[in-house]
């Protein structure tokens, strides 16, 4: 029983040290760990890219968003909403 407690204590200490190390790396700007979050639309863009695999016509929307993002970062202006630029589905597709 004492051996199990020692292993649990050692594992807890190791996890705490790894946490401290990751926080130090975040302070130096090497990684994002606790304080900084991803941009709000990043999860939606990832899901849309996965959806493009199932429906090829969604691929144009993914490409439009990818092209709009770097332009907005360079100019300092918010990106235009590419939802309005999505192509219409072709006549026979559903």
C-alpha positions, 0 to 999 in steps of 0.5 A, spaced: 500 500 500 505 504 501 508 503 494 502 505 491 502 511 495 509 513 493 507 512 485 501 516 486 505 522 489 511 521 484 506 522 478 503 528 481 509 531 482 511 530 475 505 532 473 505 539 477 513 540 474 510 539 467 505 544 468 510 549 471 515 548 465 509 549 460 507 555 464 514 558 463 514 556 456 508 560 455 511 566 458 517 566 454 512 565 448 514 558 445 507 555 446 500 557 448 498 553 454 493 556 459 492 563 458 491 564 450 485 562 446 484 560 439 480 565 435 473 564 435 472 562 428 477 556 428 473 551 430 468 552 425 473 553 420 476 546 422 469 543 422 467 546 415 474 543 412 472 536 414 465 537 412 468 539 405 470 532 404 463 529 405 460 535 400 465 537 395 461 543 393 463 546 400 470 546 398 469 553 395 467 556 401 473 553 405 477 556 400 474 563 400 475 563 408 482 561 407 483 567 402 480 572 406 483 571 412 490 572 410 488 579 407 484 581 413 491 580 417 495 584 413 490 590 412 488 590 419 481 590 417 476 585 419 475 579 414 469 579 409 464 574 410 465 569 405 458 566 406 455 571 401 460 569 396 459 561 396 457 558 389 450 556 388 448 549 387 448 546 380 441 544 378 441 537 379 445 537 385 441 536 392 
